[in-house]
């Protein structure tokens, strides 16, 4: 069940922004896991079909780590 907000959502509300940023990060992690698992599956089945998979995973993981750093360490609400 999705989280419910007790009042009208307002992007200026610090609690709402924190929750929104964390939900966006969760979506980013889910997309990373789903698309990379599919990509690596096809890379194992036929390596010549997706030879760039290690590079994609490394770059995307770097972006994911940067996103996590921002959401959990840098952002001040």
mmCIF file of the N, C-alpha and C atoms, coordinates in Angstrom:
data_MODEL
# 
_entry.id   MODEL 
# 
loop_
_atom_site.group_PDB 
_atom_site.id 
_atom_site.type_symbol 
_atom_site.label_atom_id 
_atom_site.label_alt_id 
_atom_site.label_comp_id 
_atom_site.label_asym_id 
_atom_site.label_entity_id 
_atom_site.label_seq_id 
_atom_site.pdbx_PDB_ins_code 
_atom_site.Cartn_x 
_atom_site.Cartn_y 
_atom_site.Cartn_z 
_atom_site.occupancy 
_atom_site.B_iso_or_equiv 
_atom_site.pdbx_formal_charge 
_atom_site.auth_seq_id 
_atom_site.auth_comp_id 
_atom_site.auth_asym_id 
_atom_site.auth_atom_id 
_atom_site.pdbx_PDB_model_num 
ATOM 1   N N  . UNK A 1 1  ? 0.836  -1.160  0.000   1.00 0.00 ? 1  UNK A N  1 
ATOM 2   C CA . UNK A 1 1  ? 0.000  0.000   0.000   1.00 0.00 ? 1  UNK A CA 1 
ATOM 3   C C  . UNK A 1 1  ? 0.893  1.239   0.000   1.00 0.00 ? 1  UNK A C  1 
ATOM 4   N N  . UNK A 1 2  ? 0.624  2.195   -0.876  1.00 0.00 ? 2  UNK A N  1 
ATOM 5   C CA . UNK A 1 2  ? 1.459  3.394   -0.930  1.00 0.00 ? 2  UNK A CA 1 
ATOM 6   C C  . UNK A 1 2  ? 1.281  4.257   0.312   1.00 0.00 ? 2  UNK A C  1 
ATOM 7   N N  . UNK A 1 3  ? 2.306  5.019   0.642   1.00 0.00 ? 3  UNK A N  1 
ATOM 8   C CA . UNK A 1 3  ? 2.167  5.889   1.813   1.00 0.00 ? 3  UNK A CA 1 
ATOM 9   C C  . UNK A 1 3  ? 1.106  6.959   1.577   1.00 0.00 ? 3  UNK A C  1 
ATOM 10  N N  . UNK A 1 4  ? 0.395  7.294   2.633   1.00 0.00 ? 4  UNK A N  1 
ATOM 11  C CA . UNK A 1 4  ? -0.632 8.339   2.549   1.00 0.00 ? 4  UNK A CA 1 
ATOM 12  C C  . UNK A 1 4  ? -0.096 9.594   3.231   1.00 0.00 ? 4  UNK A C  1 
ATOM 13  N N  . UNK A 1 5  ? -0.373 10.706  2.636   1.00 0.00 ? 5  UNK A N  1 
ATOM 14  C CA . UNK A 1 5  ? 0.072  11.975  3.199   1.00 0.00 ? 5  UNK A CA 1 
ATOM 15  C C  . UNK A 1 5  ? -1.105 12.582  3.969   1.00 0.00 ? 5  UNK A C  1 
ATOM 16  N N  . UNK A 1 6  ? -0.922 12.958  5.242   1.00 0.00 ? 6  UNK A N  1 
ATOM 17  C CA . UNK A 1 6  ? -2.038 13.406  6.083   1.00 0.00 ? 6  UNK A CA 1 
ATOM 18  C C  . UNK A 1 6  ? -2.599 14.784  5.715   1.00 0.00 ? 6  UNK A C  1 
ATOM 19  N N  . UNK A 1 7  ? -1.890 15.520  4.879   1.00 0.00 ? 7  UNK A N  1 
ATOM 20  C CA . UNK A 1 7  ? -2.366 16.857  4.499   1.00 0.00 ? 7  UNK A CA 1 
ATOM 21  C C  . UNK A 1 7  ? -2.143 17.065  3.003   1.00 0.00 ? 7  UNK A C  1 
ATOM 22  N N  . UNK A 1 8  ? -2.541 18.201  2.490   1.00 0.00 ? 8  UNK A N  1 
ATOM 23  C CA . UNK A 1 8  ? -2.390 18.464  1.067   1.00 0.00 ? 8  UNK A CA 1 
ATOM 24  C C  . UNK A 1 8  ? -0.889 18.497  0.717   1.00 0.00 ? 8  UNK A C  1 
ATOM 25  N N  . UNK A 1 9  ? -0.453 17.714  -0.274  1.00 0.00 ? 9  UNK A N  1 
ATOM 26  C CA . UNK A 1 9  ? 0.961  17.698  -0.634  1.00 0.00 ? 9  UNK A CA 1 
ATOM 27  C C  . UNK A 1 9  ? 1.437  19.065  -1.122  1.00 0.00 ? 9  UNK A C  1 
ATOM 28  N N  . UNK A 1 10 ? 2.574  19.481  -0.602  1.00 0.00 ? 10 UNK A N  1 
ATOM 29  C CA . UNK A 1 10 ? 3.164  20.756  -0.988  1.00 0.00 ? 10 UNK A CA 1 
ATOM 30  C C  . UNK A 1 10 ? 4.676  20.562  -1.077  1.00 0.00 ? 10 UNK A C  1 
ATOM 31  N N  . UNK A 1 11 ? 5.240  20.845  -2.225  1.00 0.00 ? 11 UNK A N  1 
ATOM 32  C CA . UNK A 1 11 ? 6.674  20.628  -2.448  1.00 0.00 ? 11 UNK A CA 1 
ATOM 33  C C  . UNK A 1 11 ? 7.525  21.502  -1.524  1.00 0.00 ? 11 UNK A C  1 
ATOM 34  N N  . UNK A 1 12 ? 6.959  22.546  -0.972  1.00 0.00 ? 12 UNK A N  1 
ATOM 35  C CA . UNK A 1 12 ? 7.715  23.400  -0.044  1.00 0.00 ? 12 UNK A CA 1 
ATOM 36  C C  . UNK A 1 12 ? 7.800  22.796  1.353   1.00 0.00 ? 12 UNK A C  1 
ATOM 37  N N  . UNK A 1 13 ? 6.985  21.792  1.645   1.00 0.00 ? 13 UNK A N  1 
ATOM 38  C CA . UNK A 1 13 ? 6.987  21.120  2.948   1.00 0.00 ? 13 UNK A CA 1 
ATOM 39  C C  . UNK A 1 13 ? 8.212  20.208  3.030   1.00 0.00 ? 13 UNK A C  1 
ATOM 40  N N  . UNK A 1 14 ? 9.108  20.433  3.997   1.00 0.00 ? 14 UNK A N  1 
ATOM 41  C CA . UNK A 1 14 ? 10.329 19.625  4.086   1.00 0.00 ? 14 UNK A CA 1 
ATOM 42  C C  . UNK A 1 14 ? 10.075 18.122  4.249   1.00 0.00 ? 14 UNK A C  1 
ATOM 43  N N  . UNK A 1 15 ? 9.077  17.757  5.022   1.00 0.00 ? 15 UNK A N  1 
ATOM 44  C CA . UNK A 1 15 ? 8.783  16.330  5.207   1.00 0.00 ? 15 UNK A CA 1 
ATOM 45  C C  . UNK A 1 15 ? 8.318  15.691  3.899   1.00 0.00 ? 15 UNK A C  1 
ATOM 46  N N  . UNK A 1 16 ? 7.518  16.416  3.150   1.00 0.00 ? 16 UNK A N  1 
ATOM 47  C CA . UNK A 1 16 ? 7.042  15.907  1.858   1.00 0.00 ? 16 UNK A CA 1 
ATOM 48  C C  . UNK A 1 16 ? 8.198  15.773  0.875   1.00 0.00 ? 16 UNK A C  1 
ATOM 49  N N  . UNK A 1 17 ? 9.092  16.745  0.839   1.00 0.00 ? 17 UNK A N  1 
ATOM 50  C CA . UNK A 1 17 ? 10.243 16.671  -0.066  1.00 0.00 ? 17 UNK A CA 1 
ATOM 51  C C  . UNK A 1 17 ? 11.147 15.490  0.283   1.00 0.00 ? 17 UNK A C  1 
ATOM 52  N N  . UNK A 1 18 ? 11.352 15.253  1.574   1.00 0.00 ? 18 UNK A N  1 
ATOM 53  C CA . UNK A 1 18 ? 12.188 14.137  2.000   1.00 0.00 ? 18 UNK A CA 1 
ATOM 54  C C  . UNK A 1 18 ? 11.572 12.804  1.559   1.00 0.00 ? 18 UNK A C  1 
ATOM 55  N N  . UNK A 1 19 ? 10.274 12.658  1.788   1.00 0.00 ? 19 UNK A N  1 
ATOM 56  C CA . UNK A 1 19 ? 9.577  11.441  1.376   1.00 0.00 ? 19 UNK A CA 1 
ATOM 57  C C  . UNK A 1 19 ? 9.606  11.292  -0.145  1.00 0.00 ? 19 UNK A C  1 
ATOM 58  N N  . UNK A 1 20 ? 9.373  12.362  -0.866  1.00 0.00 ? 20 UNK A N  1 
ATOM 59  C CA . UNK A 1 20 ? 9.378  12.331  -2.328  1.00 0.00 ? 20 UNK A CA 1 
ATOM 60  C C  . UNK A 1 20 ? 10.755 11.927  -2.860  1.00 0.00 ? 20 UNK A C  1 
ATOM 61  N N  . UNK A 1 21 ? 11.819 12.500  -2.302  1.00 0.00 ? 21 UNK A N  1 
ATOM 62  C CA . UNK A 1 21 ? 13.172 12.151  -2.744  1.00 0.00 ? 21 UNK A CA 1 
ATOM 63  C C  . UNK A 1 21 ? 13.485 10.682  -2.470  1.00 0.00 ? 21 UNK A C  1 
ATOM 64  N N  . UNK A 1 22 ? 13.064 10.187  -1.333  1.00 0.00 ? 22 UNK A N  1 
ATOM 65  C CA . UNK A 1 22 ? 13.328 8.778   -1.008  1.00 0.00 ? 22 UNK A CA 1 
ATOM 66  C C  . UNK A 1 22 ? 12.514 7.824   -1.872  1.00 0.00 ? 22 UNK A C  1 
ATOM 67  N N  . UNK A 1 23 ? 11.281 8.207   -2.203  1.00 0.00 ? 23 UNK A N  1 
ATOM 68  C CA . UNK A 1 23 ? 10.491 7.356   -3.101  1.00 0.00 ? 23 UNK A CA 1 
ATOM 69  C C  . UNK A 1 23 ? 11.088 7.372   -4.510  1.00 0.00 ? 23 UNK A C  1 
ATOM 70  N N  . UNK A 1 24 ? 11.564 8.527   -4.966  1.00 0.00 ? 24 UNK A N  1 
ATOM 71  C CA . UNK A 1 24 ? 12.233 8.589   -6.266  1.00 0.00 ? 24 UNK A CA 1 
ATOM 72  C C  . UNK A 1 24 ? 13.488 7.725   -6.270  1.00 0.00 ? 24 UNK A C  1 
ATOM 73  N N  . UNK A 1 25 ? 14.231 7.729   -5.166  1.00 0.00 ? 25 UNK A N  1 
ATOM 74  C CA . UNK A 1 25 ? 15.416 6.879   -5.072  1.00 0.00 ? 25 UNK A CA 1 
ATOM 75  C C  . UNK A 1 25 ? 15.019 5.397   -5.118  1.00 0.00 ? 25 UNK A C  1 
ATOM 76  N N  . UNK A 1 26 ? 13.932 5.033   -4.446  1.00 0.00 ? 26 UNK A N  1 
ATOM 77  C CA . UNK A 1 26 ? 13.470 3.643   -4.466  1.00 0.00 ? 26 UNK A CA 1 
ATOM 78  C C  . UNK A 1 26 ? 13.089 3.208   -5.882  1.00 0.00 ? 26 UNK A C  1 
ATOM 79  N N  . UNK A 1 27 ? 12.467 4.089   -6.640  1.00 0.00 ? 27 UNK A N  1 
ATOM 80  C CA . UNK A 1 27 ? 12.136 3.787   -8.037  1.00 0.00 ? 27 UNK A CA 1 
ATOM 81  C C  . UNK A 1 27 ? 13.419 3.616   -8.844  1.00 0.00 ? 27 UNK A C  1 
ATOM 82  N N  . UNK A 1 28 ? 14.402 4.462   -8.593  1.00 0.00 ? 28 UNK A N  1 
ATOM 83  C CA . UNK A 1 28 ? 15.690 4.365   -9.284  1.00 0.00 ? 28 UNK A CA 1 
ATOM 84  C C  . UNK A 1 28 ? 16.353 3.013   -8.990  1.00 0.00 ? 28 UNK A C  1 
ATOM 85  N N  . UNK A 1 29 ? 16.336 2.583   -7.746  1.00 0.00 ? 29 UNK A N  1 
ATOM 86  C CA . UNK A 1 29 ? 16.920 1.290   -7.376  1.00 0.00 ? 29 UNK A CA 1 
ATOM 87  C C  . UNK A 1 29 ? 16.157 0.145   -8.047  1.00 0.00 ? 29 UNK A C  1 
ATOM 88  N N  . UNK A 1 30 ? 14.840 0.224   -8.062  1.00 0.00 ? 30 UNK A N  1 
ATOM 89  C CA . UNK A 1 30 ? 14.032 -0.832  -8.680  1.00 0.00 ? 30 UNK A CA 1 
ATOM 90  C C  . UNK A 1 30 ? 14.303 -0.933  -10.176 1.00 0.00 ? 30 UNK A C  1 
ATOM 91  N N  . UNK A 1 31 ? 14.383 0.197   -10.861 1.00 0.00 ? 31 UNK A N  1 
ATOM 92  C CA . UNK A 1 31 ? 14.697 0.180   -12.290 1.00 0.00 ? 31 UNK A CA 1 
ATOM 93  C C  . UNK A 1 31 ? 16.100 -0.363  -12.546 1.00 0.00 ? 31 UNK A C  1 
ATOM 94  N N  . UNK A 1 32 ? 17.050 0.039   -11.718 1.00 0.00 ? 32 UNK A N  1 
ATOM 95  C CA . UNK A 1 32 ? 18.418 -0.467  -11.841 1.00 0.00 ? 32 UNK A CA 1 
ATOM 96  C C  . UNK A 1 32 ? 18.438 -1.990  -11.707 1.00 0.00 ? 32 UNK A C  1 
ATOM 97  N N  . UNK A 1 33 ? 17.769 -2.500  -10.693 1.00 0.00 ? 33 UNK A N  1 
ATOM 98  C CA . UNK A 1 33 ? 17.758 -3.948  -10.458 1.00 0.00 ? 33 UNK A CA 1 
ATOM 99  C C  . UNK A 1 33 ? 17.061 -4.699  -11.590 1.00 0.00 ? 33 UNK A C  1 
ATOM 100 N N  . UNK A 1 34 ? 15.912 -4.217  -12.002 1.00 0.00 ? 34 UNK A N  1 
ATOM 101 C CA . UNK A 1 34 ? 15.145 -4.921  -13.033 1.00 0.00 ? 34 UNK A CA 1 
ATOM 102 C C  . UNK A 1 34 ? 15.846 -4.903  -14.384 1.00 0.00 ? 34 UNK A C  1 
ATOM 103 N N  . UNK A 1 35 ? 16.272 -3.745  -14.825 1.00 0.00 ? 35 UNK A N  1 
ATOM 104 C CA . UNK A 1 35 ? 16.873 -3.644  -16.155 1.00 0.00 ? 35 UNK A CA 1 
ATOM 105 C C  . UNK A 1 35 ? 18.264 -4.268  -16.211 1.00 0.00 ? 35 UNK A C  1 
ATOM 106 N N  . UNK A 1 36 ? 19.024 -4.133  -15.129 1.00 0.00 ? 36 UNK A N  1 
ATOM 107 C CA . UNK A 1 36 ? 20.342 -4.756  -15.133 1.00 0.00 ? 36 UNK A CA 1 
ATOM 108 C C  . UNK A 1 36 ? 20.255 -6.275  -15.045 1.00 0.00 ? 36 UNK A C  1 
ATOM 109 N N  . UNK A 1 37 ? 19.301 -6.793  -14.295 1.00 0.00 ? 37 UNK A N  1 
ATOM 110 C CA . UNK A 1 37 ? 19.182 -8.253  -14.225 1.00 0.00 ? 37 UNK A CA 1 
ATOM 111 C C  . UNK A 1 37 ? 18.797 -8.812  -15.593 1.00 0.00 ? 37 UNK A C  1 
ATOM 112 N N  . UNK A 1 38 ? 17.898 -8.135  -16.293 1.00 0.00 ? 38 UNK A N  1 
ATOM 113 C CA . UNK A 1 38 ? 17.546 -8.571  -17.647 1.00 0.00 ? 38 UNK A CA 1 
ATOM 114 C C  . UNK A 1 38 ? 18.709 -8.441  -18.604 1.00 0.00 ? 38 UNK A C  1 
ATOM 115 N N  . UNK A 1 39 ? 19.426 -7.328  -18.512 1.00 0.00 ? 39 UNK A N  1 
ATOM 116 C CA . UNK A 1 39 ? 20.597 -7.129  -19.379 1.00 0.00 ? 39 UNK A CA 1 
ATOM 117 C C  . UNK A 1 39 ? 21.670 -8.160  -19.141 1.00 0.00 ? 39 UNK A C  1 
ATOM 118 N N  . UNK A 1 40 ? 21.941 -8.477  -17.896 1.00 0.00 ? 40 UNK A N  1 
ATOM 119 C CA . UNK A 1 40 ? 22.968 -9.478  -17.598 1.00 0.00 ? 40 UNK A CA 1 
ATOM 120 C C  . UNK A 1 40 ? 22.508 -10.880 -17.995 1.00 0.00 ? 40 UNK A C  1 
ATOM 121 N N  . UNK A 1 41 ? 21.215 -11.143 -17.893 1.00 0.00 ? 41 UNK A N  1 
ATOM 122 C CA . UNK A 1 41 ? 20.707 -12.427 -18.358 1.00 0.00 ? 41 UNK A CA 1 
ATOM 123 C C  . UNK A 1 41 ? 21.021 -12.593 -19.843 1.00 0.00 ? 41 UNK A C  1 
ATOM 124 N N  . UNK A 1 42 ? 20.682 -11.572 -20.645 1.00 0.00 ? 42 UNK A N  1 
ATOM 125 C CA . UNK A 1 42 ? 20.945 -11.662 -22.083 1.00 0.00 ? 42 UNK A CA 1 
ATOM 126 C C  . UNK A 1 42 ? 22.436 -11.641 -22.378 1.00 0.00 ? 42 UNK A C  1 
ATOM 127 N N  . UNK A 1 43 ? 23.210 -10.970 -21.556 1.00 0.00 ? 43 UNK A N  1 
ATOM 128 C CA . UNK A 1 43 ? 24.665 -10.970 -21.739 1.00 0.00 ? 43 UNK A CA 1 
ATOM 129 C C  . UNK A 1 43 ? 25.233 -12.375 -21.504 1.00 0.00 ? 43 UNK A C  1 
ATOM 130 N N  . UNK A 1 44 ? 24.656 -13.105 -20.561 1.00 0.00 ? 44 UNK A N  1 
ATOM 131 C CA . UNK A 1 44 ? 25.120 -14.477 -20.308 1.00 0.00 ? 44 UNK A CA 1 
ATOM 132 C C  . UNK A 1 44 ? 24.647 -15.434 -21.399 1.00 0.00 ? 44 UNK A C  1 
ATOM 133 N N  . UNK A 1 45 ? 23.447 -15.222 -21.900 1.00 0.00 ? 45 UNK A N  1 
ATOM 134 C CA . UNK A 1 45 ? 22.907 -16.093 -22.947 1.00 0.00 ? 45 UNK A CA 1 
ATOM 135 C C  . UNK A 1 45 ? 23.652 -15.881 -24.263 1.00 0.00 ? 45 UNK A C  1 
ATOM 136 N N  . UNK A 1 46 ? 23.823 -14.634 -24.628 1.00 0.00 ? 46 UNK A N  1 
ATOM 137 C CA . UNK A 1 46 ? 24.480 -14.311 -25.894 1.00 0.00 ? 46 UNK A CA 1 
ATOM 138 C C  . UNK A 1 46 ? 25.344 -13.058 -25.692 1.00 0.00 ? 46 UNK A C  1 
ATOM 139 N N  . UNK A 1 47 ? 26.601 -13.235 -25.317 1.00 0.00 ? 47 UNK A N  1 
ATOM 140 C CA . UNK A 1 47 ? 27.463 -12.094 -24.981 1.00 0.00 ? 47 UNK A CA 1 
ATOM 141 C C  . UNK A 1 47 ? 27.653 -11.086 -26.115 1.00 0.00 ? 47 UNK A C  1 
ATOM 142 N N  . UNK A 1 48 ? 27.556 -11.528 -27.349 1.00 0.00 ? 48 UNK A N  1 
ATOM 143 C CA . UNK A 1 48 ? 27.755 -10.587 -28.450 1.00 0.00 ? 48 UNK A CA 1 
ATOM 144 C C  . UNK A 1 48 ? 26.543 -9.683  -28.664 1.00 0.00 ? 48 UNK A C  1 
ATOM 145 N N  . UNK A 1 49 ? 25.398 -10.031 -28.100 1.00 0.00 ? 49 UNK A N  1 
ATOM 146 C CA . UNK A 1 49 ? 24.185 -9.222  -28.269 1.00 0.00 ? 49 UNK A CA 1 
ATOM 147 C C  . UNK A 1 49 ? 24.268 -7.928  -27.460 1.00 0.00 ? 49 UNK A C  1 
ATOM 148 N N  . UNK A 1 50 ? 24.812 -8.007  -26.265 1.00 0.00 ? 50 UNK A N  1 
ATOM 149 C CA . UNK A 1 50 ? 24.956 -6.818  -25.413 1.00 0.00 ? 50 UNK A CA 1 
ATOM 150 C C  . UNK A 1 50 ? 26.371 -6.755  -24.836 1.00 0.00 ? 50 UNK A C  1 
ATOM 151 N N  . UNK A 1 51 ? 27.371 -6.468  -25.671 1.00 0.00 ? 51 UNK A N  1 
ATOM 152 C CA . UNK A 1 51 ? 28.751 -6.450  -25.182 1.00 0.00 ? 51 UNK A CA 1 
ATOM 153 C C  . UNK A 1 51 ? 29.053 -5.273  -24.256 1.00 0.00 ? 51 UNK A C  1 
ATOM 154 N N  . UNK A 1 52 ? 28.201 -4.284  -24.239 1.00 0.00 ? 52 UNK A N  1 
ATOM 155 C CA . UNK A 1 52 ? 28.416 -3.079  -23.442 1.00 0.00 ? 52 UNK A CA 1 
ATOM 156 C C  . UNK A 1 52 ? 27.808 -3.158  -22.049 1.00 0.00 ? 52 UNK A C  1 
ATOM 157 N N  . UNK A 1 53 ? 27.290 -4.315  -21.662 1.00 0.00 ? 53 UNK A N  1 
ATOM 158 C CA . UNK A 1 53 ? 26.581 -4.440  -20.384 1.00 0.00 ? 53 UNK A CA 1 
ATOM 159 C C  . UNK A 1 53 ? 27.452 -4.089  -19.175 1.00 0.00 ? 53 UNK A C  1 
ATOM 160 N N  . UNK A 1 54 ? 28.711 -4.508  -19.093 1.00 0.00 ? 54 UNK A N  1 
ATOM 161 C CA . UNK A 1 54 ? 29.516 -4.109  -17.924 1.00 0.00 ? 54 UNK A CA 1 
ATOM 162 C C  . UNK A 1 54 ? 29.660 -2.584  -17.804 1.00 0.00 ? 54 UNK A C  1 
ATOM 163 N N  . UNK A 1 55 ? 29.814 -1.907  -18.921 1.00 0.00 ? 55 UNK A N  1 
ATOM 164 C CA . UNK A 1 55 ? 29.953 -0.454  -18.899 1.00 0.00 ? 55 UNK A CA 1 
ATOM 165 C C  . UNK A 1 55 ? 28.649 0.205   -18.448 1.00 0.00 ? 55 UNK A C  1 
ATOM 166 N N  . UNK A 1 56 ? 27.526 -0.270  -18.964 1.00 0.00 ? 56 UNK A N  1 
ATOM 167 C CA . UNK A 1 56 ? 26.223 0.280   -18.576 1.00 0.00 ? 56 UNK A CA 1 
ATOM 168 C C  . UNK A 1 56 ? 26.000 0.100   -17.079 1.00 0.00 ? 56 UNK A C  1 
ATOM 169 N N  . UNK A 1 57 ? 26.297 -1.084  -16.576 1.00 0.00 ? 57 UNK A N  1 
ATOM 170 C CA . UNK A 1 57 ? 26.092 -1.352  -15.149 1.00 0.00 ? 57 UNK A CA 1 
ATOM 171 C C  . UNK A 1 57 ? 26.984 -0.461  -14.293 1.00 0.00 ? 57 UNK A C  1 
ATOM 172 N N  . UNK A 1 58 ? 28.237 -0.321  -14.658 1.00 0.00 ? 58 UNK A N  1 
ATOM 173 C CA . UNK A 1 58 ? 29.164 0.508   -13.883 1.00 0.00 ? 58 UNK A CA 1 
ATOM 174 C C  . UNK A 1 58 ? 28.734 1.972   -13.884 1.00 0.00 ? 58 UNK A C  1 
ATOM 175 N N  . UNK A 1 59 ? 28.381 2.496   -15.038 1.00 0.00 ? 59 UNK A N  1 
ATOM 176 C CA . UNK A 1 59 ? 27.953 3.900   -15.111 1.00 0.00 ? 59 UNK A CA 1 
ATOM 177 C C  . UNK A 1 59 ? 26.654 4.127   -14.343 1.00 0.00 ? 59 UNK A C  1 
ATOM 178 N N  . UNK A 1 60 ? 25.702 3.227   -14.515 1.00 0.00 ? 60 UNK A N  1 
ATOM 179 C CA . UNK A 1 60 ? 24.419 3.389   -13.832 1.00 0.00 ? 60 UNK A CA 1 
ATOM 180 C C  . UNK A 1 60 ? 24.585 3.252   -12.321 1.00 0.00 ? 60 UNK A C  1 
ATOM 181 N N  . UNK A 1 61 ? 25.451 2.314   -11.889 1.00 0.00 ? 61 UNK A N  1 
ATOM 182 C CA . UNK A 1 61 ? 25.690 2.162   -10.455 1.00 0.00 ? 61 UNK A CA 1 
ATOM 183 C C  . UNK A 1 61 ? 26.338 3.419   -9.885  1.00 0.00 ? 61 UNK A C  1 
ATOM 184 N N  . UNK A 1 62 ? 27.221 4.036   -10.648 1.00 0.00 ? 62 UNK A N  1 
ATOM 185 C CA . UNK A 1 62 ? 27.846 5.285   -10.209 1.00 0.00 ? 62 UNK A CA 1 
ATOM 186 C C  . UNK A 1 62 ? 26.790 6.372   -10.024 1.00 0.00 ? 62 UNK A C  1 
ATOM 187 N N  . UNK A 1 63 ? 25.876 6.478   -10.991 1.00 0.00 ? 63 UNK A N  1 
ATOM 188 C CA . UNK A 1 63 ? 24.782 7.449   -10.864 1.00 0.00 ? 63 UNK A CA 1 
ATOM 189 C C  . UNK A 1 63 ? 23.882 7.122   -9.672  1.00 0.00 ? 63 UNK A C  1 
ATOM 190 N N  . UNK A 1 64 ? 23.617 5.844   -9.461  1.00 0.00 ? 64 UNK A N  1 
ATOM 191 C CA . UNK A 1 64 ? 22.788 5.422   -8.334  1.00 0.00 ? 64 UNK A CA 1 
ATOM 192 C C  . UNK A 1 64 ? 23.461 5.775   -7.009  1.00 0.00 ? 64 UNK A C  1 
ATOM 193 N N  . UNK A 1 65 ? 24.763 5.554   -6.923  1.00 0.00 ? 65 UNK A N  1 
ATOM 194 C CA . UNK A 1 65 ? 25.497 5.902   -5.701  1.00 0.00 ? 65 UNK A CA 1 
ATOM 195 C C  . UNK A 1 65 ? 25.476 7.412   -5.470  1.00 0.00 ? 65 UNK A C  1 
ATOM 196 N N  . UNK A 1 66 ? 25.606 8.190   -6.533  1.00 0.00 ? 66 UNK A N  1 
ATOM 197 C CA . UNK A 1 66 ? 25.515 9.645   -6.401  1.00 0.00 ? 66 UNK A CA 1 
ATOM 198 C C  . UNK A 1 66 ? 24.137 10.084  -5.945  1.00 0.00 ? 66 UNK A C  1 
ATOM 199 N N  . UNK A 1 67 ? 23.108 9.438   -6.471  1.00 0.00 ? 67 UNK A N  1 
ATOM 200 C CA . UNK A 1 67 ? 21.739 9.735   -6.066  1.00 0.00 ? 67 UNK A CA 1 
ATOM 201 C C  . UNK A 1 67 ? 21.561 9.420   -4.581  1.00 0.00 ? 67 UNK A C  1 
ATOM 202 N N  . UNK A 1 68 ? 22.079 8.278   -4.151  1.00 0.00 ? 68 UNK A N  1 
ATOM 203 C CA . UNK A 1 68 ? 21.975 7.889   -2.737  1.00 0.00 ? 68 UNK A CA 1 
ATOM 204 C C  . UNK A 1 68 ? 22.724 8.882   -1.851  1.00 0.00 ? 68 UNK A C  1 
ATOM 205 N N  . UNK A 1 69 ? 23.895 9.299   -2.292  1.00 0.00 ? 69 UNK A N  1 
ATOM 206 C CA . UNK A 1 69 ? 24.681 10.267  -1.527  1.00 0.00 ? 69 UNK A CA 1 
ATOM 207 C C  . UNK A 1 69 ? 23.897 11.563  -1.350  1.00 0.00 ? 69 UNK A C  1 
ATOM 208 N N  . UNK A 1 70 ? 23.277 12.029  -2.416  1.00 0.00 ? 70 UNK A N  1 
ATOM 209 C CA . UNK A 1 70 ? 22.486 13.255  -2.323  1.00 0.00 ? 70 UNK A CA 1 
ATOM 210 C C  . UNK A 1 70 ? 21.294 13.085  -1.377  1.00 0.00 ? 70 UNK A C  1 
ATOM 211 N N  . UNK A 1 71 ? 20.527 12.016  -1.593  1.00 0.00 ? 71 UNK A N  1 
ATOM 212 C CA . UNK A 1 71 ? 19.286 11.839  -0.820  1.00 0.00 ? 71 UNK A CA 1 
ATOM 213 C C  . UNK A 1 71 ? 19.561 11.625  0.661   1.00 0.00 ? 71 UNK A C  1 
ATOM 214 N N  . UNK A 1 72 ? 20.582 10.836  1.000   1.00 0.00 ? 72 UNK A N  1 
ATOM 215 C CA . UNK A 1 72 ? 20.782 10.456  2.399   1.00 0.00 ? 72 UNK A CA 1 
ATOM 216 C C  . UNK A 1 72 ? 21.831 11.275  3.134   1.00 0.00 ? 72 UNK A C  1 
ATOM 217 N N  . UNK A 1 73 ? 22.701 12.016  2.421   1.00 0.00 ? 73 UNK A N  1 
ATOM 218 C CA . UNK A 1 73 ? 23.767 12.725  3.114   1.00 0.00 ? 73 UNK A CA 1 
ATOM 219 C C  . UNK A 1 73 ? 23.794 14.230  2.829   1.00 0.00 ? 73 UNK A C  1 
ATOM 220 N N  . UNK A 1 74 ? 23.510 14.633  1.617   1.00 0.00 ? 74 UNK A N  1 
ATOM 221 C CA . UNK A 1 74 ? 23.695 16.039  1.246   1.00 0.00 ? 74 UNK A CA 1 
ATOM 222 C C  . UNK A 1 74 ? 22.431 16.861  1.419   1.00 0.00 ? 74 UNK A C  1 
ATOM 223 N N  . UNK A 1 75 ? 21.290 16.327  1.018   1.00 0.00 ? 75 UNK A N  1 
ATOM 224 C CA . UNK A 1 75 ? 20.042 17.103  1.010   1.00 0.00 ? 75 UNK A CA 1 
ATOM 225 C C  . UNK A 1 75 ? 19.666 17.565  2.412   1.00 0.00 ? 75 UNK A C  1 
ATOM 226 N N  . UNK A 1 76 ? 19.400 18.846  2.517   1.00 0.00 ? 76 UNK A N  1 
ATOM 227 C CA . UNK A 1 76 ? 18.919 19.435  3.773   1.00 0.00 ? 76 UNK A CA 1 
ATOM 228 C C  . UNK A 1 76 ? 17.559 20.028  3.507   1.00 0.00 ? 76 UNK A C  1 
ATOM 229 N N  . UNK A 1 77 ? 16.591 19.591  4.255   1.00 0.00 ? 77 UNK A N  1 
ATOM 230 C CA . UNK A 1 77 ? 15.222 20.018  4.020   1.00 0.00 ? 77 UNK A CA 1 
ATOM 231 C C  . UNK A 1 77 ? 14.869 21.058  5.013   1.00 0.00 ? 77 UNK A C  1 
# 
